[in-house]
Amino acid sequence: MRTRWLIAALLLCLLATGCTGDGDGSDDGRVTLRFQSLAWQEESVEANKDLVAEWNATHPDVKVEYVQGTWDSVHDQLLTSFEGGEAPDIIHDASDDLADFAYGGYLADLRELLPERLKSDIPQHSWETTTFGDGIYGVPFLQEPRVLIANATWLRESGVRIPTPDDPWTWEEFREVAEELSGDGKYGVAWPLKEPVSATLNLSLSAGGQLFQRDADGKVEVRFEAADAVVPKTVHDEVNTDESASSTTLGMSGSDTLPGFFGGKYAMVPLGFSYRQQIVQQAPKGFDWQVLPAPAGADGLAQGVSPQTLSIAEDSPHKEEAAQFVDFLLRPENMVRLALGDWMLPTGTEALKDPALRTTEHDWATGTALAEHLRSAPAQSIRGYPEWKDKVATPAYQEYYSGAIDLDELRERLEEDGNLVLARYQR
């Protein structure tokens, strides 16, 4: 009898809203939001968790749960969670991963959700990285330019001109310097191009390269023009003609090149600005290094970036509360904490003014000086870009850089094979 009574009571409880909550992330009237973060460096994880704890301590009616994600599998993981109706409320990702999710209706349009303070603090050219169609589907908050990390002792002893953000090398001068620094089994530059596409396209903006062109109907096609060839040809010629760049690093990641860099095999390595943290942690005692701006072209120091972003799931029943948490996370002082944790630059204009980001220590000031030149990556809003990159562009660039194909073959494959892929997404 007692067992039957307990079962009956349990069933009644399950049917009652007071025992089940409202089924949309609330518990006894308290809203619970799931925030999936992709922070991975110890300092960054700590900064994110601290901010979540500070929010929870001051917002008893809206609890945020920290969920750890990973960059390696985020796209597939999010797609599965969207289709299964289990997506986190607040989503940390990168802007170049958002297009399909935005067009697929999985992300909330943030235009009416975000406060004016946040919208006005982030420059329009940064908002363009998360604008798809007429909507805004993510808040760009962290970004990093590609820079040259150089062996300062080697450059100083060589007597070459040291570039600055106000007086950078041209692409032609960069090639000449790399050749001058080479010899005796050492190389002027190591290009880590295991993933060659984004690095090539983003740096090509400095030369005026766009690669993706829209017609009057809004359809996109690949056109590999003279400006698009400047950066690829520089890399190709450094490896195959000048022998000022090591061919073995073409298949490496940035981290893979660091032992050789520390060992005096390469004078310079083009890397993301955040690699400074690894260098500080791993460089031998006394190793003298410095950050140089990437070379400039016809459009100066312009380069493309795909900022880290915060989005809100369209299926979230608590979009307004999620937007309030995003606003809290990206207050200028908090954006600075996140930037320092990731060794990256904030997008917010107020955060960029912080003295901690303008110090000469670890060359923060050099990176901050480049922030105004960062633009939306050329492939940012292109539907079908992931497939084009994986099936067409990556192998084509890799073969060109290794010398297996020439520039005409590269152009043909990017345009003809690439446009067949993109056409399927524009029917």
N, C-alpha and C positions, 0 to 999 in steps of 0.2 A: 504493500500500500504506500509506504514512504517513497519507494522508487518511482511509482506512477505519479505521485504528487510532485516530485522534483522535476520529472520530465514535463508535466503539464505547466509547471511554473516557468520552466525554461522557455517553452514554446510561446507562452504569453509575453515573456520578456523580449523575445526576438521580434515579436510583432509590434511591440511598443516602441515608439520613437525615442523614448527616454532611455532605452537600453541599447539601441543601435546607433544613436546619433542621427545625423541627417543624411549620411551616406555620401557626403561630398567633402570630406576632409575636416569636419567639425566634430568636437567632442564636448558635450555639455555646453554648447554655445560658443566654444572657443574654436577659432579657425586654425587649421594646421596646413601649412604650405610645405611642399617638398622642393628643396633647392638642390639641383644636381650641379656640382662644381667639377671642373676638369683641372683644377689646380693640382700640381704634382710635386713641385719643388717644396722642400720642407718649410721655407719661409713663407711661401705663398699659401700653402695649406693652413699654416698657423694663422696667417692674416685673415683668411676667409672664415675659419672656425671662430676666431675671436670676434669678428663682426657679427656673425650669427648669434653668438652668445650675448653680445651687447644688445642686439635687437630684442632677443627673447627676454632679457632682464628688464627692458623698458616698455614692452608691448605684451602684457599678459593675455590679451584677448586674441593675439595672432602669433601662433608659435611657428617657427621655421625649423624644419628638420634638414640637417646637412646630409646630402647623399654624395658619395664619392664616385665620380665617373672616370673614364680614361680616354685620352685622345685617340688611342689606337683603334678603338671600336665604336666611337661615339655615333657615327652616321647610322650604321646598321642597328645599333642598340636603340637609338631614338626612333627609327622607322618602325621597329618592332613594337616599341612602347606606344607610339601614336596609333598604330593599327589595332593594338590590343586595348586601347582606352586606358592605359596605365602610365601616361607620360607625366614626368614631374611638372609641377606648376611653373617653376622658374628654371630656365635651361641655359647653361653656359655652353657656348659653342664658338665657332669662328664664322665670320661673315660669308666666306666662300663656300660654306656648307649649308647655307640657309635657303638658297633659291628654290630647290625642289620642295622643301618643307613649306615655304611661304606660298608658292603657287599651288601646292597640294591642299591648302586650307588647314594645315596643322598648327600654325602659329597665329597668335592674336595680332591684329593691327594695333599698334601702340599709339597712334596719333592722338586719340582722345583719352588715353590712360595716363600718359606721362605729364608731370607738372611742367609749367613753363620754365622754371629754374633750370631743370635738366636739359630741356630742349634747346634753350638759348646758350647753355654753357658749352655744348659740343658743336664744333663748326659744321657747316653744311656739307663740306667735302667729306667729312666722316659719316654723316647721316646717309650720304649717297651709297655707302657700302652696304647698308641694310635696307635700302629702298627697292622694292620690287613692285612693278606696276604703280598703282597709286598709294600703296600702303608702306608703312615702316614696320618691320618685323623683328627688330633686334636693336638693342642699345650698344653701339660700339664703345668700348671703354678702355681697352688696352691695345697698343700697337707697337710694332718695332720696325725701324728701318733696317735695311741691309747695309752693313758697313764693312770696311776693311780693318781687320785686326792685324796689326803689324808688329814685327820684331823691331822695337825702337832702336836698339843698339845697332843692328844691321843697317837700318836706314840712315842713322846718324853717321856712321862710319863711311857709308857709300857716298855721302854728299849730295844725294838727290834732293830735289825740292820737296818739302813736306806740305801736303795739301791741307787746307782748312775748309770749313763750311763756306767761308767768304771767298776762298780762292781754291776751289777743288781742281784735281786733275781732269782733263778731258779724257775721253776713251782712248784717243790716239796717244796722249801723253802717258796714260796708265800702261798701255802696251809697251811703250818705249822704256819706261821705268822698270817694268817686270823683266824685260830683256837685259837691261843694264845690271840688275841685281842677280842675274843667273850666271852659273858657271861652276866648274869643279864639282859636278854632281849635285849642285844645289839649284833650287828653283826660285824665281821671283814671286810666284803665286801658286797656290794650290786651290783648284776649283772643286769643292765637294758637291757633286751634281748627281747623286743617287736619285734625287727627285728634281729633275732639271726644269720642269715646266714653270712653276710659279716664280722661281728665281729669275729665269730668263725673261718672262713676260713683265714682271714687276720692275726689273732694272731697265727694260727697254723703254719704259715711259720717259726716261731722261732723254732719249734720242728722238722722242716723238712717236715711238711705236705704239700701235693700238691693237693690231692683229684682227680683232673682231670689229666688224663694221655693220651698222644697221641701215637698212634702206628705208624708203618713205613709208612702207607698210609695217615697219618695226621688226622685220625679219633680220636675222643675224647671219652673216657669212664670214668665213675666214679669208682675209686678203693679206698675204705676206708681202709687204712692200719694203722699199729701201730702208726706211727707219726701223722696221722690225728686224732687219738683218745686222744692225750695228753691233749689238751685244753678242748674238750668236757667232758672228764672224770674228769678233775679238777673242772669244774663248777658243774657237776652232784654231785660229792662227797662232795663238800663244802655245797651244798644245802641239800642233802638227807642223808649223812653219818655224816659229821662233825657238821652240823647245824651252820656253821660259815658264811653262806650266806643266806640272806632272800629269801624265796620262793616267797613272794609277789611282789618283784621287777622284777621277770622274765618277767612279762607282761607289764612293764613300759618302757617309753622312758627315755633317760638320764635326761631330764629336770624334769621328774616326781620324780626322786630320790633326787633332791637337797633339798627339805624341810626336809626330814629325815636326810640327811647328815648334814645340818646346825643344826638340832635339836639334834645331837649327837647319832643318832640311828645306823649309819654305820661309820666305821673307814675309809673305802676306797671305791671309786667308779671308775671302769674302764670307761673312757670317751674319746671322741675325744679331741685333744689339744685345739680346739677353744672354748670348754665349759668354759674356763677360763674367757671369757668375761661375761657370765651369772653369774659366781661365784663372780666376782668383783662387778657386779651390784646388786646382790641379797643377798650376805652373810651378816649376822648380824655384826654390828660394833664390832671389836675386834676378829672376828673369824679368827683363824690362820690355813691356809691351805698351801699345797705344792704339786708340781708335781713330781711324781716318774716315772721312766721308767717302761714299762710293763715287766713282767717276761721274762727271756731268756731261750732258750732251746738248742738243739743240734746245731742249726744254729745261736746261739747268739741272738741278738736283732732284727733280721730280722722280718719284718712284711709287709703284703701287704697293698697297698693303691690304691685308685681310684681317681687320682687327678682331680681337676676341669680343664676344657679344653676350648679352643677356636677353633672352626672349621669354615670352609667356605663352604657355600652351593654350590653344584655342578652346580646348575642352575643360580648362580649369574653371571651376565654379566660383573662384575667388580672384578674378583678374584685378580688381581694384586694390585689394590687399597685397597681391603680388607686385603690382606697380609701386605701391608705397614702400615695399621692402627694397625693390630695385633702386628707388630714389634714395633711400637711406644708404644702401651699399655704395652708391656713387656720389655721395656728397664729396666736395673737393678734398677734404682731409682724409676721407676713407679711400677715395680713388688713389691718392698718393700712397697710402699704405699698401694697396693692392699692387700698384706699379713697382714699389720698392721690393715687395715680396717676389715679384716675377722678373725683376730687373728689366722692365719694359717701360714704355712711355704711356702716360694717360692721354686720353683724347680731350679731356676737359680743359678749357683754357685757364680756369682758375687753378686747377691742380698743377698745370705745367709751370705756373709761376713759383711754385714752392721751392725754397732754397735747397732743399735736399735733392732736388732733381737738376740743379744747376751748378753743382760742385764740380771741381776738376778731378776729385777723387774718382777713380775708375772711369774717368771720361764721361760722366753723366752729362756734362755741359755740351759735349760734342753731339750726343744723340738728341738732346733737347733742341739744339739749333736746327736739326733736320726736320722737326715735327711739322713745320709749316709747309714743307714740300711734299708731304705724304698725300697720296690720292687713292681713290678706289682702284683696286686691282682690275686690270682689263677684263678678266673673265668673271667678274663679280656676279653679274646678274644673268649669265648665259645658261639657259636650260640645256642640259646634256653635257655641260662642261666636264663633270667627273668621267663620263665614258670617253669623251674626246681626249681628255688628258691621258687616261690609262691605255686606251687602245691605239691611239694615233700619235699624239704629241710626244709622250715619254719615249717610246722606242725611236721615233724619228730624230728627236734632239740627241739622244744618246748615241745613235749611229753617226750623226753629223759631227758631234764633238770628238768622237773617236777617230774620225777620218774615213769611216766606211762608206759614207755617201757625201756628195758635194752639195753646194748651196741650192742648186736647181732642183735636185732630188728632194731636199728638205722642203722647199717651197711647194713642190708638187704634192707631196704626201700630206702636209699640213692643210693645204687648200682642198685638193680633190677628195682625199679620204676623209678629211675632217668635216667638210661640208655635207657629205653623205650622212655622217653621224648626226650633226646638228639638225639636218632637215627633218629627221624623224620626230624631233621634239617640237617642231613648229608647224605641224600639219593642222 
